[in-house]
Each structure stands twice: as C-alpha cells, then as structure tokens.
Amino acid sequence: MSSSKIKIVCYHENIIKTFIIIILLVGICVLGRVVLNSFVGDDSGYIFHPYIQHQQVEKLFIGSSADLGGSSPITGQFYRPLMLTTISFIYLLFGKAAFAYHLLQLLFHIANSVLIFFILKKFGSYLTSFFLALIFLIHPINVETFAYVSNFQDVLFMFFGLSALFILTQKRISPLNFVFVIALLLCSFLSKETGILFAVMISAYLVLIMRTKNSLYYFSLFGLAIFYLFIRIGFAGVGFSKIAFSPIGHLTLIERIYLIPNIFTHYLSVILLPTNLAIGQVWITNSAFPIASNLTLPATLIAIIFVAYQQFKVSRKKLYEFIFFALWFTVGLLIHIQIIPLEMTVADRWFYFPFVGLLGMIAVSLKNIKIKHGHNTIILSFIVLIVSAFSVRSFIRLSDWKDAITLYSHDTKVTDSYLLEHSLGFELMQIGKMDQAESHFKKSIYLYKTPFNTNSMGVYFYKKGDIHNSLLWFEKSTTLGDYFLAYHNAARLFLEVKDYKNAAIVL
C-alpha cells in the first residue's frame, strides 16, 4: 500500500474515532442525568422478584418474563430471559442501587448509537451518518427507552440485532462470521420478541444489498426461528396470547385500521416536534390531529415513493439501499400500529426500531446531494441548532423521570390515561396522601374500569377503615377478570370479618 493510501486510511480512522468520542461524550453529558433518577412503575417488580434477589438465574429461562411485582411466579405472554438475566447480574453487583441500572442502560443506548453510525456510513457519508446517529442518541422520543429500567429489553434487543447487522456490513460474508450473526440474533430474540425483526432485516440485507444466493444463510435464519420457538413454547411453555385489559383490544380490526392514520401522525409529530411526551397513552380517538391525520400517512407514502424513484435514477444499487431502510421503517411500524392489539395505543419505545429505518432512508437520500461551498456554514448552524434543541428537550424530559410521582403527575396533564391515573393514585396512597389518591383512582375507573384499578380502590377503602366499601370493590374487581390479587384481598377480608362462607366461595 502506498504512503498516500496509508495517510487516507489513517485520516478516515481518526475521523471515525473522533465521531465515536463525540457520541460518547454527548451521551454522557446530555443524558447522564438519568443516573440520578429513582425506580419507576414496574421497575421494582423486576428488581425485587425472588428469582433475581436469590440469583436463581436458571429459573428466569423457564416460564414467562411478565412482571407481577414479585408476589408470585411470573406469568404472562412475554419471554425475555436475557433481559432478566442482565438485571439479575446488576443486582448481584450493585443490589438495589438505581444508578447502576440506569447507567448500564444508558451505555447500551450509547453503544446502539455508535453501531448505527457504523451501519449508516456504509450507505451515506461519514458526516451525515454521524449527525443521524447523534440525532438517534439525543432525540427525546428515545428517553423512555433508556430511562425506564422495565424497558431494558429494548436497548438489549437492539444492541444484539445491530451488532449482527454490523458484522455483515463490515466483513465479507462467510459461514464462520455468520455463526456469530446467528448467535447475536438469538440473544436479540431472548431479549425481546421484537428481535425477530432483525432476522427479517438481515434476510432483506442478504437479498437486496449482498445479493447472495447461498441458501445456507437463509435456512440458518429459518432454523434459528424454529429453535427460538422451541425454547419459548416447548421448553419455557410460553405461548402467544391476547392482551387482557386494553381499550384498544376491545376494538374490531376495522376500527383499529381506522385508527392507524392517527397513530402514524402521532409518531411523526413527536419526531418533528417532541413537546407533549407521555407514557401510558391508551387513547382510541385523538382529536389533536383532526385534519393532519388524514393527510400525513398518504403524504409520507408519496414522499417515500418519490425519493425511491430519485434513487432509481441514480442507480439500481441506490434504489435497493433505500428499499432496505424503507422496509426496516415499515416492518417496525407494522407490528406496533395495532393490526394486532397491544396494551397501549402508542409508546415512545416502540419507535426505537423503526427510527433506524427512517434515519437510514435519510442517509441514503442525502449521499449524492452536492452542497455548495457557501452553504456549509448555514447547514452546520442548522445541525447545531437541531442537536441543541433535542438535547435540551431530552434533558428536561429526563427530569420528569426523577421519580414515579413526578412522572405520573406530569404525564397525566398530557394525556387522559386510566393507567397513569391509577399509577399516580397508587403512589400517593403509598405515602399517605389518601384524599389525592382517591380522586385519581376515581378518574382511572371513570376512564376505563379494570380489575387492577377497582382492586386498588378496594385497598384504598381498607386503609381508610371502610370494610364495607372495600369488600364491594374487591368483589367488583373479581367480576372484571381473573386478577389473583383481587381474589386474595377479597378472601382475606372475608376471613377478617369471619364470613367464612363467602371466603370459601372466593377461594
């Protein structure tokens, strides 16, 4: 290799190292505030689960990974043993110290941003890829993903999936490095079910980008999916079931399809203007975008088709690259857009995967655009402005996650949610603010009646010493669904008042 080529390689390596250092520093400086936050919501259910506290890691791979607050063996439809194993490892080293969980989750998010930079630079310029990776790092829509310990599975499945794709983009494909790809994909699957999407995208990468016809790789991916199903269903005994209590789960397929434009518009609005951020959004109508909802989705489809045509005019290779990321964006949205009903209508963390597809389309589209010399300063100023604005918004949003009451108090002002009202009422009841708790329990039940909020109302009246109303609410809870705590509380209270007949019926 000539000295001039060596200098070019060294120059590129120095640029890459500089970009990685900047991503790391920005991540720590802008987002590091998260390590000061407490546990929120379901976090304690995982941290204090007996399997984790007693380091019974092998049991985390048998049965569901759904959280029930550690009050019984975990049951449900989720199978995420690698996420629970990670939490168990942190607990072994740091116990109940919240900062350790937040720090590791943040580091995984930063690592994902670095991997996105490496992947995007194969399809776009170094500077564009760096800027887009930086946007992914500090965008407020991703705060929920790394600030909520219960969402550890999201940063994990992305890390393993992106690492698998990174191997394919950096090396010539061979059976040996494909073994590492398969191993990383399995880790992604075991972190979260959504990891299956990376198998889809790696298949698309083999077809569209690498153009390989070796059937061994495709059979390996198919075999991996079968192996995962065997572990999940055959070994762990975890199937796929319907979400039990969800407003959107009671809509018909047609009604949910009518809701898709609103959902799509919500995500696009949060990406462009992340002002009203909130967790636990369970709306089934959204009046915030009365006209835009009908126009945003078709306008976006037209824009994607137009840009795809422009890439086709450049080369077929550019078209395939654009289609690859458009597919990434599409499949990421499809599983979260309520074709199959989920527990909430929208959630910021559900955009973590499709966000990469959106950034990839932008990277491919901008690669061949020539910038006039005089416009460099303007574009750089615009980039700094965007990064600064998103950084400030993310820092403010992280302060909302300081503790449970701060988060729920903020988010209930953004969206009407029975989940948030119930959670806020429960937290207030825990610290003895009974009157405030009652009002939030009542609003939660008014918005949507479930076994959970009616059971909590029963607990509220029990703490107030009102046994009669407490029993009424516990019995009401048992009629709404099979919630074990409602039966437990009702039976215990019947025994307390020596009503053994009704206690036996409930039991």
Beta strands, then each sheet from edge to edge (+ up, - down):
end
